[in-house]
Amino acid sequence: MPDDRRFFHRPDPPQSTPSAEFEFIMGQLARIPTRCELAKYAFVILLTGAVLGIVGTEAFWRYIPKCGPDPTSPPPAAVVR
């Protein structure tokens, strides 16, 4: 008579075959980005950083008057003609 008090029956795990492991590894390797994709990502990040840096600098110096040069002060000696 089987024991009815067992909580659950855990089936034996399926035996792994070398071809299944190979297919799993090949699937993981297929997800790695190529050199071309990495170069595109790096260029986009570089370009975005440059644009944000220029926009931030322009906004900082043009639209915040206390940060920019004082228009009423005389220019530096090197610029005087």
C-alpha positions as CSV (number, residue, x, y, z in Angstrom):
1,M,0.0,0.0,0.0
2,P,1.5,3.4,-1.0
3,D,2.0,6.0,1.7
4,D,-0.8,8.6,1.3
5,R,0.9,11.0,3.7
6,R,3.6,12.1,1.2
7,F,3.3,15.7,0.4
8,F,4.5,15.6,-3.2
9,H,6.4,13.4,-5.6
10,R,9.4,14.9,-7.1
11,P,10.1,13.3,-10.5
12,D,13.6,12.5,-11.5
13,P,15.2,15.3,-13.5
14,P,15.6,14.6,-17.2
15,Q,19.1,13.5,-18.2
16,S,21.0,16.3,-19.9
17,T,22.4,15.5,-23.3
18,P,25.5,17.1,-24.7
19,S,23.5,18.5,-27.7
20,A,21.0,20.2,-25.3
21,E,23.9,21.8,-23.4
22,F,25.5,22.9,-26.7
23,E,22.2,24.4,-28.0
24,F,21.9,26.3,-24.7
25,I,25.4,27.7,-25.0
26,M,24.9,28.6,-28.7
27,G,21.7,30.5,-27.7
28,Q,23.6,32.4,-25.0
29,L,26.4,33.3,-27.5
30,A,23.9,34.5,-30.1
31,R,22.7,37.1,-27.6
32,I,26.1,38.8,-27.3
33,P,26.3,42.0,-29.3
34,T,28.6,42.2,-32.2
35,R,31.4,44.7,-32.7
36,C,29.3,46.8,-35.1
37,E,26.5,47.0,-32.6
38,L,28.8,48.0,-29.8
39,A,30.4,50.7,-32.0
40,K,27.0,52.1,-32.8
41,Y,26.0,52.2,-29.1
42,A,29.3,53.9,-28.2
43,F,28.8,56.5,-30.9
44,V,25.3,57.3,-29.9
45,I,26.3,57.6,-26.3
46,L,29.2,59.9,-27.3
47,L,27.0,62.1,-29.5
48,T,24.3,62.3,-26.9
49,G,26.8,63.4,-24.2
50,A,28.3,66.0,-26.5
51,V,24.9,67.5,-27.4
52,L,23.8,67.5,-23.8
53,G,27.0,69.1,-22.7
54,I,26.8,71.9,-25.3
55,V,23.1,72.5,-24.6
56,G,23.8,72.6,-20.8
57,T,26.7,75.0,-21.3
58,E,24.8,77.3,-23.5
59,A,21.8,77.4,-21.1
60,F,24.1,77.9,-18.2
61,W,25.9,80.9,-19.7
62,R,23.1,82.6,-21.7
63,Y,20.0,82.1,-19.6
64,I,21.4,82.5,-16.1
65,P,22.6,86.1,-16.1
66,K,24.6,86.0,-12.9
67,C,26.8,83.2,-14.4
68,G,27.7,85.0,-17.6
69,P,30.1,87.9,-18.1
70,D,28.9,91.3,-16.9
71,P,28.0,93.5,-19.9
72,T,28.7,96.7,-18.0
73,S,32.3,95.8,-17.0
74,P,35.2,96.7,-19.2
75,P,36.6,93.8,-21.3
76,P,39.9,92.2,-20.2
77,A,43.1,93.9,-21.2
78,A,43.9,91.3,-23.8
79,V,40.7,92.1,-25.7
80,V,41.0,95.9,-25.6
81,R,41.9,97.4,-29.0
